[in-house]
Amino acid sequence: MSLFVSQVIHRTSVPNALAVDWIGKNLYWCDAERKTVEVAKANGLYPTILLSSGLQNPSSLTLDPLTGYVFWIDCCEHAHIGRMGMDGSHPRVIVDTDTHAPSALTIDYVNSRIYWADGSRILFSDMNGSKTRRGS
């Protein structure tokens, strides 16, 4: 069995989160050193910075290609969860209360929720960041 490995993105510094848009065939990632959320075609062409202001440590990322949203976690001093269009439009913080060290962001597509870990807790909210609750 042979294995083929190819570098797709060449100009990133410290990628620490990765998500694939299976509809648009794009690759999204967070770059911890550059403090950015970025996108490129899955083959690495057309790399673009979507978000570069207001981030301290972007550390997790998930996509909902069906609704056209990117969700990210920015960790540390002012930890929060944000949402923007998959083209980088309308970035905004959707969860910033009772967040200490959020991580491991994912989407429940069936129930239209985002889930994340925060310390010893697992929490969820709707896709607007409201109705935050502790998972069972």
N, CA, C and O atoms as CSV, one atom per row, in Angstrom:
chain,resi,resn,atom,element,x,y,z
A,1,MET,N,N,0.843,-1.175,0.000
A,1,MET,CA,C,0.000,0.000,0.000
A,1,MET,C,C,0.890,1.240,0.000
A,1,MET,O,O,1.784,1.369,0.836
A,2,SER,N,N,0.645,2.136,-0.925
A,2,SER,CA,C,1.421,3.369,-0.964
A,2,SER,C,C,0.588,4.516,-0.409
A,2,SER,O,O,-0.641,4.503,-0.472
A,3,LEU,N,N,1.275,5.491,0.127
A,3,LEU,CA,C,0.627,6.646,0.723
A,3,LEU,C,C,1.154,7.895,0.045
A,3,LEU,O,O,2.365,8.071,-0.090
A,4,PHE,N,N,0.255,8.754,-0.377
A,4,PHE,CA,C,0.645,9.999,-1.019
A,4,PHE,C,C,0.233,11.147,-0.118
A,4,PHE,O,O,-0.947,11.289,0.202
A,5,VAL,N,N,1.181,11.962,0.294
A,5,VAL,CA,C,0.916,13.122,1.128
A,5,VAL,C,C,1.377,14.357,0.375
A,5,VAL,O,O,2.488,14.396,-0.154
A,6,SER,N,N,0.525,15.356,0.331
A,6,SER,CA,C,0.858,16.581,-0.385
A,6,SER,C,C,0.518,17.786,0.480
A,6,SER,O,O,-0.522,17.808,1.137
A,7,GLN,N,N,1.379,18.773,0.483
A,7,GLN,CA,C,1.107,20.010,1.199
A,7,GLN,C,C,0.146,20.841,0.366
A,7,GLN,O,O,0.410,21.126,-0.802
A,8,VAL,N,N,-0.969,21.226,0.971
A,8,VAL,CA,C,-2.003,21.959,0.244
A,8,VAL,C,C,-1.817,23.467,0.384
A,8,VAL,O,O,-1.852,24.194,-0.609
A,9,ILE,N,N,-1.624,23.930,1.595
A,9,ILE,CA,C,-1.480,25.359,1.870
A,9,ILE,C,C,-0.027,25.638,2.220
A,9,ILE,O,O,0.543,24.960,3.075
A,10,HIS,N,N,0.575,26.621,1.574
A,10,HIS,CA,C,2.007,26.864,1.746
A,10,HIS,C,C,2.344,28.088,2.582
A,10,HIS,O,O,3.486,28.211,3.026
A,11,ARG,N,N,1.424,28.983,2.814
A,11,ARG,CA,C,1.786,30.224,3.484
A,11,ARG,C,C,1.230,30.359,4.898
A,11,ARG,O,O,1.276,31.450,5.468
A,12,THR,N,N,0.719,29.310,5.463
A,12,THR,CA,C,0.173,29.387,6.811
A,12,THR,C,C,1.292,29.224,7.839
A,12,THR,O,O,2.294,28.562,7.571
A,13,SER,N,N,1.118,29.823,9.002
A,13,SER,CA,C,2.153,29.769,10.036
A,13,SER,C,C,1.917,28.622,11.009
A,13,SER,O,O,2.690,27.665,11.048
A,14,VAL,N,N,0.835,28.722,11.801
A,14,VAL,CA,C,0.533,27.699,12.803
A,14,VAL,C,C,-0.949,27.330,12.697
A,14,VAL,O,O,-1.761,27.812,13.487
A,15,PRO,N,N,-1.307,26.482,11.731
A,15,PRO,CA,C,-2.710,26.077,11.624
A,15,PRO,C,C,-3.075,25.168,12.794
A,15,PRO,O,O,-2.377,24.192,13.068
A,16,ASN,N,N,-4.172,25.491,13.484
A,16,ASN,CA,C,-4.546,24.687,14.642
A,16,ASN,C,C,-6.007,24.264,14.637
A,16,ASN,O,O,-6.484,23.695,15.619
A,17,ALA,N,N,-6.717,24.527,13.566
A,17,ALA,CA,C,-8.089,24.046,13.406
A,17,ALA,C,C,-8.348,23.952,11.909
A,17,ALA,O,O,-7.833,24.753,11.129
A,18,LEU,N,N,-9.143,22.975,11.518
A,18,LEU,CA,C,-9.341,22.699,10.101
A,18,LEU,C,C,-10.755,22.187,9.880
A,18,LEU,O,O,-11.252,21.370,10.655
A,19,ALA,N,N,-11.407,22.669,8.818
A,19,ALA,CA,C,-12.749,22.198,8.478
A,19,ALA,C,C,-12.908,22.208,6.963
A,19,ALA,O,O,-12.362,23.073,6.278
A,20,VAL,N,N,-13.658,21.243,6.450
A,20,VAL,CA,C,-13.872,21.105,5.011
A,20,VAL,C,C,-15.319,21.446,4.670
A,20,VAL,O,O,-16.254,20.926,5.278
A,21,ASP,N,N,-15.482,22.317,3.698
A,21,ASP,CA,C,-16.785,22.636,3.128
A,21,ASP,C,C,-17.016,21.645,1.990
A,21,ASP,O,O,-16.452,21.796,0.907
A,22,TRP,N,N,-17.832,20.648,2.233
A,22,TRP,CA,C,-18.048,19.585,1.255
A,22,TRP,C,C,-18.945,20.038,0.103
A,22,TRP,O,O,-19.010,19.363,-0.924
A,23,ILE,N,N,-19.624,21.152,0.254
A,23,ILE,CA,C,-20.467,21.664,-0.823
A,23,ILE,C,C,-19.659,22.568,-1.757
A,23,ILE,O,O,-19.659,22.366,-2.971
A,24,GLY,N,N,-18.980,23.553,-1.196
A,24,GLY,CA,C,-18.194,24.491,-1.994
A,24,GLY,C,C,-16.785,24.024,-2.296
A,24,GLY,O,O,-16.048,24.689,-3.024
A,25,LYS,N,N,-16.400,22.864,-1.731
A,25,LYS,CA,C,-15.053,22.300,-1.938
A,25,LYS,C,C,-13.956,23.269,-1.479
A,25,LYS,O,O,-12.960,23.481,-2.170
A,26,ASN,N,N,-14.169,23.849,-0.294
A,26,ASN,CA,C,-13.200,24.768,0.293
A,26,ASN,C,C,-12.642,24.198,1.587
A,26,ASN,O,O,-13.257,23.340,2.220
A,27,LEU,N,N,-11.480,24.684,1.966
A,27,LEU,CA,C,-10.799,24.294,3.190
A,27,LEU,C,C,-10.683,25.542,4.058
A,27,LEU,O,O,-10.180,26.570,3.604
A,28,TYR,N,N,-11.144,25.458,5.302
A,28,TYR,CA,C,-11.082,26.571,6.248
A,28,TYR,C,C,-10.133,26.192,7.367
A,28,TYR,O,O,-10.046,25.023,7.743
A,29,TRP,N,N,-9.416,27.181,7.905
A,29,TRP,CA,C,-8.529,26.905,9.031
A,29,TRP,C,C,-8.329,28.160,9.869
A,29,TRP,O,O,-8.527,29.284,9.407
A,30,CYS,N,N,-7.928,27.928,11.127
A,30,CYS,CA,C,-7.480,28.991,12.024
A,30,CYS,C,C,-5.966,28.960,12.031
A,30,CYS,O,O,-5.362,27.888,12.003
A,31,ASP,N,N,-5.356,30.122,12.069
A,31,ASP,CA,C,-3.905,30.224,12.189
A,31,ASP,C,C,-3.615,30.937,13.505
A,31,ASP,O,O,-3.887,32.130,13.647
A,32,ALA,N,N,-3.059,30.195,14.469
A,32,ALA,CA,C,-2.829,30.730,15.808
A,32,ALA,C,C,-1.793,31.847,15.815
A,32,ALA,O,O,-1.951,32.830,16.539
A,33,GLU,N,N,-0.751,31.714,15.030
A,33,GLU,CA,C,0.308,32.732,15.033
A,33,GLU,C,C,-0.146,34.021,14.349
A,33,GLU,O,O,0.118,35.117,14.843
A,34,ARG,N,N,-0.816,33.889,13.235
A,34,ARG,CA,C,-1.287,35.071,12.496
A,34,ARG,C,C,-2.586,35.630,13.062
A,34,ARG,O,O,-2.991,36.740,12.719
A,35,LYS,N,N,-3.247,34.849,13.943
A,35,LYS,CA,C,-4.516,35.242,14.571
A,35,LYS,C,C,-5.565,35.538,13.503
A,35,LYS,O,O,-6.145,36.622,13.445
A,36,THR,N,N,-5.783,34.522,12.654
A,36,THR,CA,C,-6.703,34.674,11.528
A,36,THR,C,C,-7.585,33.440,11.365
A,36,THR,O,O,-7.275,32.359,11.866
A,37,VAL,N,N,-8.686,33.633,10.653
A,37,VAL,CA,C,-9.485,32.544,10.102
A,37,VAL,C,C,-9.365,32.702,8.591
A,37,VAL,O,O,-9.595,33.785,8.053
A,38,GLU,N,N,-9.001,31.607,7.905
A,38,GLU,CA,C,-8.699,31.687,6.481
A,38,GLU,C,C,-9.431,30.602,5.698
A,38,GLU,O,O,-9.948,29.644,6.273
A,39,VAL,N,N,-9.465,30.767,4.377
A,39,VAL,CA,C,-10.115,29.807,3.488
A,39,VAL,C,C,-9.313,29.712,2.197
A,39,VAL,O,O,-8.655,30.669,1.791
A,40,ALA,N,N,-9.374,28.565,1.564
A,40,ALA,CA,C,-8.812,28.360,0.223
A,40,ALA,C,C,-9.622,27.257,-0.437
A,40,ALA,O,O,-10.351,26.524,0.231
A,41,LYS,N,N,-9.492,27.146,-1.734
A,41,LYS,CA,C,-10.072,25.992,-2.410
A,41,LYS,C,C,-9.406,24.746,-1.834
A,41,LYS,O,O,-8.292,24.832,-1.318
A,42,ALA,N,N,-10.052,23.614,-1.911
A,42,ALA,CA,C,-9.512,22.377,-1.332
A,42,ALA,C,C,-8.164,21.998,-1.934
A,42,ALA,O,O,-7.392,21.271,-1.309
A,43,ASN,N,N,-7.872,22.478,-3.132
A,43,ASN,CA,C,-6.573,22.196,-3.761
A,43,ASN,C,C,-5.512,23.227,-3.383
A,43,ASN,O,O,-4.387,23.171,-3.881
A,44,GLY,N,N,-5.866,24.173,-2.502
A,44,GLY,CA,C,-4.917,25.171,-2.025
A,44,GLY,C,C,-4.926,26.488,-2.774
A,44,GLY,O,O,-4.261,27.438,-2.362
A,45,LEU,N,N,-5.665,26.561,-3.863
A,45,LEU,CA,C,-5.703,27.798,-4.643
A,45,LEU,C,C,-6.553,28.866,-3.954
A,45,LEU,O,O,-7.477,28.558,-3.202
A,46,TYR,N,N,-6.228,30.095,-4.222
A,46,TYR,CA,C,-6.968,31.268,-3.768
A,46,TYR,C,C,-7.072,31.398,-2.245
A,46,TYR,O,O,-8.168,31.619,-1.730
A,47,PRO,N,N,-5.975,31.269,-1.523
A,47,PRO,CA,C,-6.050,31.453,-0.068
A,47,PRO,C,C,-6.465,32.889,0.260
A,47,PRO,O,O,-5.967,33.849,-0.329
A,48,THR,N,N,-7.383,33.009,1.210
A,48,THR,CA,C,-7.942,34.310,1.569
A,48,THR,C,C,-8.116,34.397,3.077
A,48,THR,O,O,-8.582,33.448,3.707
A,49,ILE,N,N,-7.747,35.520,3.650
A,49,ILE,CA,C,-8.007,35.768,5.069
A,49,ILE,C,C,-9.435,36.271,5.194
A,49,ILE,O,O,-9.798,37.282,4.595
A,50,LEU,N,N,-10.248,35.558,5.979
A,50,LEU,CA,C,-11.635,35.956,6.195
A,50,LEU,C,C,-11.778,36.874,7.398
A,50,LEU,O,O,-12.581,37.808,7.385
A,51,LEU,N,N,-10.996,36.604,8.437
A,51,LEU,CA,C,-11.112,37.366,9.676
A,51,LEU,C,C,-9.728,37.531,10.273
A,51,LEU,O,O,-9.002,36.555,10.459
A,52,SER,N,N,-9.365,38.775,10.573
A,52,SER,CA,C,-8.044,39.026,11.151
A,52,SER,C,C,-8.081,40.041,12.280
A,52,SER,O,O,-7.063,40.254,12.938
A,53,SER,N,N,-9.199,40.661,12.519
A,53,SER,CA,C,-9.259,41.652,13.592
A,53,SER,C,C,-10.035,41.103,14.780
A,53,SER,O,O,-11.025,40.388,14.626
A,54,GLY,N,N,-9.562,41.453,15.956
A,54,GLY,CA,C,-10.263,41.081,17.180
A,54,GLY,C,C,-10.019,39.672,17.671
A,54,GLY,O,O,-10.665,39.247,18.629
A,55,LEU,N,N,-9.119,38.933,17.060
A,55,LEU,CA,C,-8.838,37.567,17.496
A,55,LEU,C,C,-7.571,37.525,18.342
A,55,LEU,O,O,-6.574,38.168,18.012
A,56,GLN,N,N,-7.616,36.759,19.442
A,56,GLN,CA,C,-6.446,36.565,20.291
A,56,GLN,C,C,-5.806,35.211,20.052
A,56,GLN,O,O,-4.593,35.102,19.879
A,57,ASN,N,N,-6.644,34.179,20.044
A,57,ASN,CA,C,-6.145,32.817,19.862
A,57,ASN,C,C,-7.240,31.958,19.235
A,57,ASN,O,O,-7.862,31.157,19.932
A,58,PRO,N,N,-7.487,32.109,17.937
A,58,PRO,CA,C,-8.507,31.272,17.298
A,58,PRO,C,C,-8.084,29.814,17.379
A,58,PRO,O,O,-7.005,29.445,16.917
A,59,SER,N,N,-8.946,28.981,17.973
A,59,SER,CA,C,-8.481,27.637,18.327
A,59,SER,C,C,-9.391,26.501,17.902
A,59,SER,O,O,-9.008,25.339,18.030
A,60,SER,N,N,-10.565,26.790,17.409
A,60,SER,CA,C,-11.464,25.736,16.951
A,60,SER,C,C,-12.365,26.334,15.882
A,60,SER,O,O,-12.596,27.542,15.842
A,61,LEU,N,N,-12.868,25.460,15.015
A,61,LEU,CA,C,-13.593,25.936,13.842
A,61,LEU,C,C,-14.534,24.838,13.379
A,61,LEU,O,O,-14.170,23.662,13.375
A,62,THR,N,N,-15.737,25.218,12.991
A,62,THR,CA,C,-16.659,24.269,12.385
A,62,THR,C,C,-17.525,25.017,11.371
A,62,THR,O,O,-17.674,26.236,11.450
A,63,LEU,N,N,-18.083,24.289,10.437
A,63,LEU,CA,C,-18.832,24.881,9.330
A,63,LEU,C,C,-20.236,24.321,9.247
A,63,LEU,O,O,-20.491,23.175,9.619
A,64,ASP,N,N,-21.138,25.147,8.754
A,64,ASP,CA,C,-22.453,24.683,8.344
A,64,ASP,C,C,-22.686,25.158,6.912
A,64,ASP,O,O,-23.290,26.208,6.695
A,65,PRO,N,N,-22.206,24.384,5.933
A,65,PRO,CA,C,-22.368,24.792,4.537
A,65,PRO,C,C,-23.827,24.907,4.103
A,65,PRO,O,O,-24.127,25.611,3.139
A,66,LEU,N,N,-24.728,24.232,4.793
A,66,LEU,CA,C,-26.138,24.295,4.423
A,66,LEU,C,C,-26.732,25.670,4.707
A,66,LEU,O,O,-27.588,26.143,3.959
A,67,THR,N,N,-26.283,26.317,5.789
A,67,THR,CA,C,-26.761,27.664,6.110
A,67,THR,C,C,-25.742,28.736,5.751
A,67,THR,O,O,-26.050,29.927,5.799
A,68,GLY,N,N,-24.525,28.319,5.391
A,68,GLY,CA,C,-23.499,29.267,4.970
A,68,GLY,C,C,-22.752,29.950,6.096
A,68,GLY,O,O,-22.300,31.084,5.937
A,69,TYR,N,N,-22.611,29.273,7.251
A,69,TYR,CA,C,-21.936,29.874,8.397
A,69,TYR,C,C,-20.638,29.168,8.760
A,69,TYR,O,O,-20.502,27.953,8.614
A,70,VAL,N,N,-19.687,29.971,9.237
A,70,VAL,CA,C,-18.466,29.497,9.887
A,70,VAL,C,C,-18.594,29.881,11.355
A,70,VAL,O,O,-18.939,31.019,11.675
A,71,PHE,N,N,-18.319,28.939,12.243
A,71,PHE,CA,C,-18.288,29.201,13.679
A,71,PHE,C,C,-16.858,29.001,14.151
A,71,PHE,O,O,-16.181,28.077,13.701
A,72,TRP,N,N,-16.391,29.855,15.055
A,72,TRP,CA,C,-15.034,29.710,15.571
A,72,TRP,C,C,-15.013,29.995,17.065
A,72,TRP,O,O,-15.901,30.654,17.605
A,73,ILE,N,N,-13.985,29.486,17.713
A,73,ILE,CA,C,-13.710,29.791,19.116
A,73,ILE,C,C,-12.458,30.646,19.165
A,73,ILE,O,O,-11.454,30.347,18.519
A,74,ASP,N,N,-12.537,31.714,19.940
A,74,ASP,CA,C,-11.361,32.521,20.260
A,74,ASP,C,C,-11.162,32.385,21.761
A,74,ASP,O,O,-12.042,32.725,22.552
A,75,CYS,N,N,-10.011,31.890,22.135
A,75,CYS,CA,C,-9.764,31.479,23.510
A,75,CYS,C,C,-8.903,32.499,24.247
A,75,CYS,O,O,-8.272,33.363,23.638
A,76,CYS,N,N,-8.893,32.383,25.488
A,76,CYS,CA,C,-7.995,33.078,26.416
A,76,CYS,C,C,-8.688,34.223,27.131
A,76,CYS,O,O,-9.766,34.035,27.694
A,77,GLU,N,N,-8.081,35.419,27.118
A,77,GLU,CA,C,-8.530,36.514,27.988
A,77,GLU,C,C,-10.011,36.864,27.819
A,77,GLU,O,O,-10.734,36.955,28.812
A,78,HIS,N,N,-10.465,37.057,26.611
A,78,HIS,CA,C,-11.876,37.369,26.341
A,78,HIS,C,C,-12.458,36.251,25.475
A,78,HIS,O,O,-12.811,36.473,24.317
A,79,ALA,N,N,-12.554,35.068,26.039
A,79,ALA,CA,C,-12.993,33.890,25.287
A,79,ALA,C,C,-14.408,34.094,24.751
A,79,ALA,O,O,-15.276,34.644,25.429
A,80,HIS,N,N,-14.615,33.638,23.518
A,80,HIS,CA,C,-15.941,33.743,22.925
A,80,HIS,C,C,-16.080,32.764,21.760
A,80,HIS,O,O,-15.105,32.179,21.287
A,81,ILE,N,N,-17.318,32.611,21.322
A,81,ILE,CA,C,-17.630,31.868,20.108
A,81,ILE,C,C,-18.215,32.869,19.126
A,81,ILE,O,O,-19.093,33.660,19.473
A,82,GLY,N,N,-17.719,32.826,17.903
A,82,GLY,CA,C,-18.185,33.758,16.887
A,82,GLY,C,C,-18.789,33.038,15.698
A,82,GLY,O,O,-18.633,31.829,15.526
A,83,ARG,N,N,-19.483,33.819,14.882
A,83,ARG,CA,C,-20.104,33.287,13.669
A,83,ARG,C,C,-19.968,34.327,12.564
A,83,ARG,O,O,-20.058,35.530,12.811
A,84,MET,N,N,-19.752,33.850,11.352
A,84,MET,CA,C,-19.727,34.730,10.181
A,84,MET,C,C,-20.178,33.931,8.970
A,84,MET,O,O,-20.262,32.704,9.008
A,85,GLY,N,N,-20.464,34.648,7.904
A,85,GLY,CA,C,-20.763,33.981,6.650
A,85,GLY,C,C,-19.525,33.266,6.140
A,85,GLY,O,O,-18.405,33.644,6.485
A,86,MET,N,N,-19.708,32.255,5.336
A,86,MET,CA,C,-18.571,31.490,4.819
A,86,MET,C,C,-17.708,32.315,3.872
A,86,MET,O,O,-16.616,31.889,3.495
A,87,ASP,N,N,-18.187,33.482,3.489
A,87,ASP,CA,C,-17.388,34.410,2.687
A,87,ASP,C,C,-16.723,35.471,3.557
A,87,ASP,O,O,-16.093,36.391,3.035
A,88,GLY,N,N,-16.855,35.353,4.879
A,88,GLY,CA,C,-16.260,36.306,5.812
A,88,GLY,C,C,-17.175,37.460,6.184
A,88,GLY,O,O,-16.784,38.338,6.953
A,89,SER,N,N,-18.374,37.468,5.652
A,89,SER,CA,C,-19.295,38.574,5.913
A,89,SER,C,C,-19.931,38.471,7.301
A,89,SER,O,O,-20.118,37.380,7.840
A,90,HIS,N,N,-20.248,39.611,7.848
A,90,HIS,CA,C,-21.003,39.741,9.097
A,90,HIS,C,C,-20.418,38.955,10.276
A,90,HIS,O,O,-21.154,38.220,10.934
A,91,PRO,N,N,-19.120,39.086,10.562
A,91,PRO,CA,C,-18.583,38.388,11.736
A,91,PRO,C,C,-19.141,39.003,13.018
A,91,PRO,O,O,-19.236,40.224,13.145
A,92,ARG,N,N,-19.504,38.144,13.959
A,92,ARG,CA,C,-20.006,38.649,15.234
A,92,ARG,C,C,-19.827,37.606,16.322
A,92,ARG,O,O,-19.775,36.406,16.054
A,93,VAL,N,N,-19.735,38.080,17.537
A,93,VAL,CA,C,-19.660,37.211,18.708
A,93,VAL,C,C,-21.070,36.751,19.029
A,93,VAL,O,O,-21.986,37.568,19.117
A,94,ILE,N,N,-21.252,35.440,19.206
A,94,ILE,CA,C,-22.586,34.931,19.547
A,94,ILE,C,C,-22.652,34.367,20.961
A,94,ILE,O,O,-23.738,34.302,21.537
A,95,VAL,N,N,-21.518,33.954,21.540
A,95,VAL,CA,C,-21.486,33.471,22.928
A,95,VAL,C,C,-20.250,34.059,23.593
A,95,VAL,O,O,-19.126,33.815,23.155
A,96,ASP,N,N,-20.460,34.835,24.654
A,96,ASP,CA,C,-19.317,35.359,25.402
A,96,ASP,C,C,-19.566,35.406,26.902
A,96,ASP,O,O,-18.711,35.870,27.657
A,97,THR,N,N,-20.711,34.937,27.336
A,97,THR,CA,C,-20.972,34.874,28.770
A,97,THR,C,C,-20.735,33.456,29.267
A,97,THR,O,O,-21.041,32.479,28.582
A,98,ASP,N,N,-20.191,33.366,30.457
A,98,ASP,CA,C,-19.912,32.075,31.096
A,98,ASP,C,C,-18.991,31.193,30.249
A,98,ASP,O,O,-19.113,29.968,30.255
A,99,THR,N,N,-18.067,31.829,29.519
A,99,THR,CA,C,-17.057,31.081,28.776
A,99,THR,C,C,-15.697,31.362,29.401
A,99,THR,O,O,-15.329,32.514,29.630
A,100,HIS,N,N,-14.963,30.297,29.669
A,100,HIS,CA,C,-13.657,30.430,30.314
A,100,HIS,C,C,-12.553,29.910,29.400
A,100,HIS,O,O,-11.590,30.619,29.109
A,101,ALA,N,N,-12.699,28.685,28.956
A,101,ALA,CA,C,-11.714,28.067,28.061
A,101,ALA,C,C,-12.443,27.178,27.064
A,101,ALA,O,O,-12.249,25.963,27.070
A,102,PRO,N,N,-13.283,27.763,26.202
A,102,PRO,CA,C,-14.046,26.934,25.263
A,102,PRO,C,C,-13.126,26.230,24.271
A,102,PRO,O,O,-12.089,26.756,23.869
A,103,SER,N,N,-13.540,25.025,23.890
A,103,SER,CA,C,-12.757,24.229,22.933
A,103,SER,C,C,-13.686,23.231,22.259
A,103,SER,O,O,-14.855,23.110,22.625
A,104,ALA,N,N,-13.159,22.521,21.273
A,104,ALA,CA,C,-13.840,21.375,20.657
A,104,ALA,C,C,-15.239,21.707,20.145
A,104,ALA,O,O,-16.214,21.068,20.538
A,105,LEU,N,N,-15.334,22.681,19.291
A,105,LEU,CA,C,-16.599,23.147,18.726
A,105,LEU,C,C,-17.092,22.191,17.639
A,105,LEU,O,O,-16.315,21.751,16.791
A,106,THR,N,N,-18.391,21.874,17.669
A,106,THR,CA,C,-18.979,21.024,16.631
A,106,THR,C,C,-20.442,21.408,16.428
A,106,THR,O,O,-21.012,22.157,17.221
A,107,ILE,N,N,-21.040,20.892,15.367
A,107,ILE,CA,C,-22.423,21.226,15.020
A,107,ILE,C,C,-23.292,19.982,15.036
A,107,ILE,O,O,-22.890,18.915,14.574
A,108,ASP,N,N,-24.489,20.140,15.578
A,108,ASP,CA,C,-25.550,19.148,15.474
A,108,ASP,C,C,-26.473,19.658,14.365
A,108,ASP,O,O,-27.305,20.536,14.594
A,109,TYR,N,N,-26.317,19.101,13.169
A,109,TYR,CA,C,-27.068,19.580,12.007
A,109,TYR,C,C,-28.556,19.256,12.112
A,109,TYR,O,O,-29.387,20.010,11.606
A,110,VAL,N,N,-28.896,18.160,12.752
A,110,VAL,CA,C,-30.298,17.745,12.862
A,110,VAL,C,C,-31.094,18.716,13.730
A,110,VAL,O,O,-32.212,19.095,13.379
A,111,ASN,N,N,-30.509,19.121,14.878
A,111,ASN,CA,C,-31.215,19.991,15.821
A,111,ASN,C,C,-30.789,21.460,15.734
A,111,ASN,O,O,-31.212,22.275,16.554
A,112,SER,N,N,-29.958,21.798,14.751
A,112,SER,CA,C,-29.483,23.177,14.550
A,112,SER,C,C,-28.885,23.770,15.825
A,112,SER,O,O,-29.308,24.822,16.304
A,113,ARG,N,N,-27.887,23.060,16.358
A,113,ARG,CA,C,-27.201,23.507,17.569
A,113,ARG,C,C,-25.697,23.484,17.361
A,113,ARG,O,O,-25.183,22.743,16.523
A,114,ILE,N,N,-24.996,24.308,18.139
A,114,ILE,CA,C,-23.548,24.183,18.251
A,114,ILE,C,C,-23.246,23.650,19.644
A,114,ILE,O,O,-23.903,24.024,20.615
A,115,TYR,N,N,-22.258,22.784,19.737
A,115,TYR,CA,C,-21.800,22.217,21.006
A,115,TYR,C,C,-20.338,22.581,21.188
A,115,TYR,O,O,-19.598,22.700,20.211
A,116,TRP,N,N,-19.919,22.759,22.431
A,116,TRP,CA,C,-18.515,22.996,22.731
A,116,TRP,C,C,-18.207,22.527,24.146
A,116,TRP,O,O,-19.092,22.416,24.995
A,117,ALA,N,N,-16.939,22.258,24.373
A,117,ALA,CA,C,-16.459,21.915,25.710
A,117,ALA,C,C,-15.926,23.188,26.350
A,117,ALA,O,O,-15.387,24.058,25.666
A,118,ASP,N,N,-16.078,23.291,27.656
A,118,ASP,CA,C,-15.521,24.421,28.408
A,118,ASP,C,C,-15.165,23.906,29.792
A,118,ASP,O,O,-16.029,23.761,30.657
A,119,GLY,N,N,-13.880,23.631,29.991
A,119,GLY,CA,C,-13.450,23.015,31.245
A,119,GLY,C,C,-14.039,21.626,31.359
A,119,GLY,O,O,-13.842,20.787,30.481
A,120,SER,N,N,-14.765,21.380,32.444
A,120,SER,CA,C,-15.377,20.062,32.658
A,120,SER,C,C,-16.815,20.010,32.153
A,120,SER,O,O,-17.523,19.036,32.410
A,121,ARG,N,N,-17.251,21.035,31.442
A,121,ARG,CA,C,-18.637,21.107,30.979
A,121,ARG,C,C,-18.730,20.936,29.466
A,121,ARG,O,O,-17.804,21.275,28.729
A,122,ILE,N,N,-19.859,20.409,29.022
A,122,ILE,CA,C,-20.221,20.417,27.605
A,122,ILE,C,C,-21.486,21.252,27.507
A,122,ILE,O,O,-22.473,20.995,28.195
A,123,LEU,N,N,-21.440,22.256,26.641
A,123,LEU,CA,C,-22.547,23.192,26.513
A,123,LEU,C,C,-23.056,23.209,25.081
A,123,LEU,O,O,-22.365,22.773,24.159
A,124,PHE,N,N,-24.266,23.714,24.904
A,124,PHE,CA,C,-24.792,23.892,23.555
A,124,PHE,C,C,-25.698,25.105,23.510
A,124,PHE,O,O,-26.196,25.574,24.534
A,125,SER,N,N,-25.899,25.599,22.307
A,125,SER,CA,C,-26.830,26.702,22.082
A,125,SER,C,C,-27.401,26.551,20.680
A,125,SER,O,O,-26.971,25.697,19.904
A,126,ASP,N,N,-28.373,27.393,20.374
A,126,ASP,CA,C,-28.835,27.411,18.990
A,126,ASP,C,C,-27.768,28.108,18.141
A,126,ASP,O,O,-26.764,28.575,18.678
A,127,MET,N,N,-27.965,28.180,16.868
A,127,MET,CA,C,-26.946,28.710,15.962
A,127,MET,C,C,-26.769,30.224,16.066
A,127,MET,O,O,-25.860,30.788,15.457
A,128,ASN,N,N,-27.632,30.879,16.834
A,128,ASN,CA,C,-27.489,32.311,17.082
A,128,ASN,C,C,-26.779,32.591,18.396
A,128,ASN,O,O,-26.515,33.746,18.728
A,129,GLY,N,N,-26.467,31.534,19.149
A,129,GLY,CA,C,-25.800,31.690,20.433
A,129,GLY,C,C,-26.743,31.894,21.593
A,129,GLY,O,O,-26.298,32.071,22.727
A,130,SER,N,N,-28.033,31.874,21.336
A,130,SER,CA,C,-28.982,32.038,22.435
A,130,SER,C,C,-29.406,30.666,22.949
A,130,SER,O,O,-29.133,29.635,22.333
A,131,LYS,N,N,-30.063,30.685,24.062
A,131,LYS,CA,C,-30.533,29.451,24.699
A,131,LYS,C,C,-29.374,28.512,25.031
A,131,LYS,O,O,-29.464,27.306,24.806
A,132,THR,N,N,-28.287,29.067,25.567
A,132,THR,CA,C,-27.145,28.237,25.962
A,132,THR,C,C,-27.543,27.361,27.139
A,132,THR,O,O,-28.124,27.829,28.118
A,133,ARG,N,N,-27.217,26.082,27.020
A,133,ARG,CA,C,-27.530,25.113,28.071
A,133,ARG,C,C,-26.399,24.127,28.230
A,133,ARG,O,O,-25.556,23.965,27.348
A,134,ARG,N,N,-26.401,23.481,29.358
A,134,ARG,CA,C,-25.426,22.434,29.628
A,134,ARG,C,C,-25.925,21.140,29.004
A,134,ARG,O,O,-27.091,20.779,29.160
A,135,GLY,N,N,-25.035,20.439,28.292
A,135,GLY,CA,C,-25.397,19.151,27.698
A,135,GLY,C,C,-25.558,18.091,28.769
A,135,GLY,O,O,-25.023,18.224,29.870
A,136,SER,N,N,-26.285,17.056,28.453
A,136,SER,CA,C,-26.500,15.998,29.447
A,136,SER,C,C,-25.399,14.972,29.399
A,136,SER,O,O,-25.418,14.009,30.167
